[in-house]
């Protein structure tokens, strides 16, 4: 008589700080795989966005990037693909009409869809690094850099 046991691999998780990308500014992320250190996972963040500073119009606000992603590659160096939406509360000012007294455009909730492609150094535990591009509205690529810790 033989017995076998299933081994379930603990999902890889990480916390990181990110600049640009889906944050459209800077923020923090929680990222987790559903199983192991590759395959399907998700990322949730909190960020401060400041768009188009120095232009005729600027927008700033607080946002929550939400993403489903997929990792594949070697044990530590991985390629990531993903997509999601940044949900935020934004305030816009228009400087085109009067630079000294900008027109205040009322606050609003916005949904900004994005894609994600990049490389990731992610050990099961320890320092992580992510570099890549995040096309916003599938056309405008925002680069990103993220540094964090996997646990």
C-alpha positions in Angstrom: 0.0 0.0 0.0 1.4 3.4 -0.9 0.4 6.9 0.1 1.0 10.2 -1.6 0.7 13.7 -0.3 0.1 16.8 -2.3 2.5 19.6 -1.6 1.2 23.1 -2.1 3.8 25.7 -2.8 3.3 28.9 -0.7 2.5 31.8 -3.0 5.2 34.4 -3.4 4.3 37.9 -2.0 6.1 41.2 -2.1 5.8 44.8 -1.0 7.4 47.4 -3.2 7.8 51.2 -3.9 7.2 52.2 -7.6 7.8 55.3 -9.7 5.6 56.0 -12.7 4.0 53.1 -14.5 0.4 52.4 -13.4 0.8 54.8 -10.5 1.2 57.8 -12.8 3.4 59.1 -10.0 4.8 57.2 -7.1 3.3 54.7 -4.7 3.5 51.3 -3.0 2.3 47.9 -4.1 1.4 44.6 -2.6 1.9 41.8 -5.2 1.1 38.1 -4.8 1.1 34.9 -6.9 -1.9 32.6 -6.6 0.6 29.7 -6.3 4.4 29.5 -6.1 6.7 32.2 -7.5 5.4 32.3 -11.1 2.2 32.2 -13.1 -0.9 34.2 -12.4 -1.1 36.8 -9.7 -2.4 40.2 -8.8 -1.1 43.6 -7.6 -2.8 46.3 -5.6 -1.3 49.7 -4.9 -1.8 53.1 -3.4 -0.3 56.1 -5.1 -0.1 59.8 -5.5 -0.4 60.9 -9.1 0.8 64.2 -10.6 0.1 64.4 -14.3 1.3 67.0 -16.8 3.1 69.4 -14.4 4.3 72.5 -16.2 1.7 72.2 -19.0 -1.4 74.2 -19.6 -3.3 71.7 -17.5 -2.2 69.6 -14.5 -3.9 66.8 -12.7 -3.1 65.4 -9.3 -4.8 62.9 -7.0 -4.8 59.7 -5.0 -5.2 56.4 -6.9 -5.4 52.6 -6.4 -3.8 50.6 -9.3 -5.4 47.1 -9.6 -3.7 44.6 -11.9 -3.9 40.9 -12.9 -0.5 39.7 -14.2 1.4 36.7 -15.3 5.1 35.8 -14.6 7.2 33.4 -16.5 10.9 32.7 -16.8 13.8 31.4 -14.7 13.8 31.0 -10.9 14.7 34.6 -10.2 14.6 36.6 -13.5 11.1 36.7 -14.8 9.1 38.4 -17.6 5.8 40.0 -16.5 2.7 40.8 -18.5 -0.4 42.3 -17.0 -3.3 44.6 -17.3 -5.7 46.5 -15.1 -7.1 49.8 -14.2 -6.0 52.7 -12.0 -8.9 54.0 -10.0 -8.4 57.5 -8.6 -9.8 60.7 -7.2 -8.3 63.5 -9.3 -8.3 67.3 -9.2 -7.5 69.2 -12.4 -6.4 72.8 -12.9 -6.4 74.6 -16.3 -3.7 77.3 -16.7 -4.4 78.1 -20.3 -7.0 80.7 -19.6 -5.2 82.7 -16.9 -1.8 81.4 -15.7 -1.9 83.5 -12.4 -5.5 82.3 -11.6 -6.0 78.8 -13.0 -9.5 77.5 -13.6 -10.3 74.9 -11.1 -12.0 71.9 -12.7 -14.1 70.0 -10.2 -12.8 66.8 -8.6 -13.7 63.6 -10.2 -13.2 59.8 -10.0 -11.3 58.4 -12.9 -10.6 55.0 -14.3 -7.4 54.7 -16.3 -6.9 51.3 -18.1 -3.4 50.1 -18.6 -1.2 47.2 -19.8 2.1 46.2 -18.3 5.2 44.5 -19.7 8.6 44.2 -18.1 11.3 42.2 -16.4 11.4 41.3 -12.7 14.1 40.1 -10.4 12.1 38.2 -7.8 13.6 35.6 -5.6 11.3 33.7 -3.2 12.6 35.9 -0.4 14.7 39.1 -0.5 15.2 42.2 -2.6 13.0 42.6 -5.8 13.4 44.8 -8.8 10.9 45.5 -11.6 11.6 47.5 -14.8 9.3 48.0 -17.8 6.7 50.0 -19.5 3.0 50.5 -18.8 1.0 51.6 -21.9 -1.8 53.8 -20.6 -5.0 53.6 -22.7 -2.9 51.0 -24.6 -1.0 53.8 -26.5 1.0 56.1 -24.2 3.9 54.1 -22.6 4.9 55.2 -19.1 8.2 53.6 -17.9 8.4 52.2 -14.4 10.9 51.2 -11.8 10.0 49.4 -8.6 12.1 48.2 -5.7 10.8 46.0 -3.0 11.1 42.9 -0.7 9.7 39.4 -1.3 8.5 37.3 1.6 
